Amino acid sequence: MSTNRENENGRPPDPAVVTDTTAGRVVLDAGGRAPMLAEARAAFVEALDQGWADPRRVHAEGRRARMLLDGAREAIATIVGARTEDVDLAPSHTAALHGAVRSVLRGRRRTGADVVVGAVERAAVLNAADFSGNRITVPVDPTGRVEVAEFVEAVRRPGVALAALQHANGEVGTLQPVDVVHDAARAAGVPLVMDAGASLGHVPVGDAWDVLAGDAGDWGGPSGIGLLVTRSGVRRSPDWPDDEDRWFPGGVSVPAALAAAVALQVAVGARDDRTRRELVDHMRARIAAQVPDVDVVGDPVDRLPHVLTFSCLYVEGEALLGALDARGFAVGSGSACTSSALEPSHVLAAMGALTHGNIRVALPRGTRPADVDRFLDELPSVVATVREAWGVGAL
């Protein structure tokens, strides 16, 4: 809801005349921050009353909060195929990834300090590898899939203590060959950290991992909850000050943890719904056919069901984002640009794809076909208008 700042008398606006600026808008940007599922919202509100206390306290209220927190961990463990004691909840997905790389590397420091990663991993993984060890980066093919033979060769090198490979790329949707890589890593005695931040709740993630990270905000839970699951036998050692919560000092919000678990249960239960996959197939075909000089990137088949990125020649992604936003469409950019850090996407650069003029769509659950068609109907004219404004309409 908008809050018109003041009326002509200098007073706050009358609530009765506050206008709703979200009416008619279409949200097509759910990557990492999806709208919270209704069931998760209800669980969160209920837990505000039942789980407000510190779960480390021994009084009845603390014990009740602890029961809710343990129940959330147990539910998540059941879904990912792990023991409850193997599940840790972090204050963010980034914190989970940082903690995984740093603690496993420290736990295996006698083996070496080399970390093998794919070129399109999240910046959190790449930065943690650079901070804590020596990064060995494996290239990807034009679809964004890691070159599996090179990855397998890399994990066999002496001094490799850790490997990290995402389950799927959240920017272009391409699924990664985690099964083959995990087999090779296991044979070499190297644990594999699998980032399932873009996959968990959307597609089955399997068991080809030793450490798994996830993001509740991506599967329809609350933001501010990350997931880290560590298989028995993987040696981890924290490199931060001691705390009662060994892995993520300070713990997490109990209501948020419960809502995250409920959201994951709901999301997994709806995975077989092919609506979003069919909508993305429809979008890929229409965009390629109707928008001149466009490149639809990522694997068209072996991909996440809800993610699509395309690149438009001759324009900047930020200009397209603004123009689409003005038309009522919330989309993302395949670029990692922000207003303060104009950096091109390392994912698209690694793929050899165009790093400017990018739009990323991540369909929320419940996206209506009519809204997708409205977006597709208006997209060609938006691109043409932006190109005209940039003086490249005749190219």
N, C-alpha and C positions, 0 to 999 in steps of 0.2 A: 504494500500500500504506500502511495506517496503521502508525504506530509507537507502540504503547501506551507511554506515557512511562516508567512504572516499575511493577514489581510491588510486592506488599506489603512486600518486604524492602528496597525502595529501590534495586533493581538494574534495569538495562535489561531489557526483555522478552526472552524466548527467541525467536529468529527463527522457530522452528518453530510458535509460537503467535500470530504476527503475523497479524491479520485483514485481508482484502481488502475495503475499504469501497467499491470501485468495482463490485463484482459486481452485476449486474442493472441498472446505471445505463444510461440512454439519453441520449447526447449529441446535441443538436439545435441546437448553437450553434457553427458553424464559420466564422462571418463574421470574416475577418481573422486568425484563429488556428485553422486546420483541423488535424486530426491529420496528422502527417507521413506521406506515402505510403511504403509499404514499400520501393519502389525508391529513393526519395530517402534513406531512412535507410541503406540498404546503401551507396549512393554516398558518403554523409557519412562512414561508418565507414571505408571504403576510403581516402578522401582524407585521413583523419587520419594514416594511415601514409605516403601518397604526397605529400601537399600541405601538410605542416606548416610548411615553411620560408617565409621572407619572399620573396615573388615578385619583389622588387626586387634581391635579391642575385644575383651573377653565378656563384656556384658551382653545381655540378650539382643540389643539392637545391633551390636557389632557382629554377633554370631549370625544373626539373620542376614546381614549384608554379606558376610563370608559365604553363607550358603548360596546366595544368589550368584556371587562371583564364581564359586566352584561349579555351580550348575551351568553357567555360561561356558566355562572352559570345557566341561564335560560334553556339552552339546557340540561345540566346535571340534573337539577331539574325535567324536563319533563320525562326523562328516568327513574329516580329512584322513581318517584311518590311523589315529595315533592314540597314545595313552594320555589321560588327562594331565598327568604330571609333566608331560612333554610340551604342553601348551603354555606359552607365555603371552600376555597381552601388553602391548606397548602403547605409548601416548601418540604414536603416529606410525604410518607405514615407513616413512623415512627413518625414524628411530629404530624400527625393527630391522631394516636393511643394514644400517650402520652397525647396530649391535651384533648382527649375525657375522658380518665380515670381520669386524674388529676382534670379537671374542673367539671365533674359530681360529683366526690367524694367530692370536696370542696363545691359544691352547695347543697349537701345532708348530710353535716357533722352532722347535728342535728339528723339524722336517725341512723347513725353509721359510721363505717369505714371498714366494711368487704366487700370484693370483691370476688364473686364466678366466677371462671374461669375453663375452660377445661384444662386438662393436656397438650394438644398439641397446645395451642395458641401460637402465635408468641412471641418471646422473648420480643418484645416491649410492649406487653400487660402484660406479667408476671412481667417484670421489673417495669413498671409503677404502677402495683398493689402493689408490694413490697415497692416501694418508697413512695406511697401516702396513703396506707391503710394496711389492714390485709388480706392476700390472703388465700382463701379457694379453694383448687384445687380438682377438680372432675376427677376421673380416666376415661380411655377410654378402649374400647374392643380391641381385636387383629386387627381389621380393622382400628382403629384410630377414631372410633365414640364414642363420649362421652356417659357415662352411664347415660341415660336420667332420670331414677328414682332417682338416687343420686343427679343429678343436680337440679331436681324439689324440692327434699327435702331440699337441701342446700339453695335455694333462699327464702324459707319460714322461715328461722331462724331469730330471732330478731337480729338487728344490721347490717343486710345486706343492704348496700346502693347501690350496683351496681352489675350487672352480665355482663359477657363478653363471647361471643361464636362466633367463626368464622363460616362463611357460609359453607366453605369447607376448607380442609387442603391443602395448597399449596405444601406440600412435598410429600404426598401420594395420594392426590386427593379425599379422602373420604368426602362426603357431611354430614353435621351435622343436627341433628333434631331441627332446629331453630324454627319451628312452635310450637312444643310442649313446648319447653323451654320458648318461648316468652309468650305463654298463661299463663304458671305458674308464670312467672315473673310479668306479668301485674296484675294477681290476687293478688300477694303479694305486689303490689305497688312498684316494683323494676324495674328501667329502664334497658334495655338490649342494650349493645354495640355489634354490629355485625360487625366483620371484614370481609369485602367482597373483600379484596385485591387480592385474587386468583381467585375470581368468576366473578366479575363485568365485563361485556363484553363478557364472555364466556358462561354463563348460566343465566337464570332468577334468581334474588336474592329475589324476593317477597317483602312483606311488614312486615315481622315478626321481626321488629327492632324498637328501639327508637332512637338510634344513629348509623349511618352507616359510615364506613371508607372504602376508596378505594385507588387504586394505579394506576395512569395514565400510568406509565411505563409498567405495566403488561398487559394492554389492547391495547397496540400499540401506546400510546401517548408518549410524551417526559418524561424523568425522571425528578425528581425535582418538581413534582406536586402531592400532596396528596389530597384526598377528605374527607370531614367530613360533614355529614348531620345530623341535630338535629331536631327531631320532636318538634312541638309546645307543651309546657307543661313540657318539660324536663328542670329541673333547673340546670344551669351550672354557675360556678363562677371561673374566672381565678385566678391562684395563681402565676402570674408573673407580672412584672411592667406594668403600664398603657401604652397604645399605641393607636394611631389613629385606627389601625386595632386591634380590641379587642382580637381576638382569635389567630391570627398568626402575631405578630408584624413584620412590614416591608413589608407585602404583598407578592405577587408572580409576576412572569413574565407574562405580558399580552399575548405576543405571545405564551408562553408555555401553558397558560390557554386555549386559543382558540384552539390550536392544540390538547390539551387533550379532549376538548368537541367534536371536529370533529372526533377524533379517536374513542371515545366511541359511537358516532352515527353510524359510519361505522361498528364497532365490533358488536354492538347489531343487526344491519341489517343482519349480516352474521351468527348469532348464530344457525340458523336452518341447516347450512351446516354440515353434519355428517361425513365429510371426516376425520377429526382428531380423532373423536371417533372410527371410524372403523380402522384407522391406529393403535391406541393404543390397541384395541382388538387384532389385528393381532400381535402386538409386544408381548403382554402378552402371547399369545398362543405359539409363536415361541421361545421366551426366555425360558419359562418353559420346552419346549420339547427338546431344543437343547443345553442348557448350563447345565452341571452337577452341582449339589449341589448349586442350586440357589433358592431364595425365592422371589417371586413377591408379594409385599405387597399392602395393601389398599383394599378397597371394589372394586370388579370387575365390579359392575353394577352401584350402586348409587355413582357416582364419577364425577369429572370434566372430560371433554371430551379429554383433551390434556396432562394430567399428568400421569406419570408412574414412580414408583421406584422399583428397585429390588436389592437384596443383594446377593453377591457371597461369599460363605464360603472360608476361608483360605487366603484371600488377603485383603489388605487395599484399601479403596475407592480411595485414592490419587494416588496409583500406577495405578489403572485402568483408572483414569482420564487422567493421563499423557500418558499412552499407547494409549488410544483412540484419544487423541489430536494429537499425532504423526501420527496417521493414517488419520487425517483430520476430526475428529468428535468432535464437541464442545458439551459436556454434563455437567450436574451438578452432585452434590453429595448429597445423602440423609443425609449426615453428615453435621453438622454445622461447620466443621473444616475449619480453614484457616491456613496459614503458621505461624501465630503468636499465635493462640489459638486452640490447638488440643483438642477440646471438642467434644464428641460424640453427635449425634443428640438426643435432649430431646424428639422429637416426636417418633422416633423409639424406644427409651428406654421405653417410656410410653406405647407403644403398645406391648412391650415384644418381639420386632423384633431384628434381628441382627443389631448392631450399627456400624459395620465395613464392608468394601467391598461393599459400597452402590453406586448406580448410579441412578440419577434422570433425567428423560427426561420430558421436557415441550415443546411440538411441537408448533412452530410459525405457524401463519396462512400462508397458501400457501406451507406448507411442501409437497414435492413430494413423492408419494409412492416409486418411484425408489430409492430415497435417504434413505428411511426407510429400504428398502430391502437390500441396500448395507450395512447399519449399522448392520442389523441382520445377513447378510452373514459373516461379519468379526468379530462379537462379540465373537463367541465361540473360535476362534483361539487367539484372544487378551487375553481372560480370561485364556486360557491354557498356553500361553506364560508367563503371569505374574505369574501364579502359579509355573511354572517351575523355573522361576528366583528366586522365594521365597523358592524353594526346597520342594514344597508340591504338585508337579504335580502328584505323584503316589498315593495320598490319595483318 
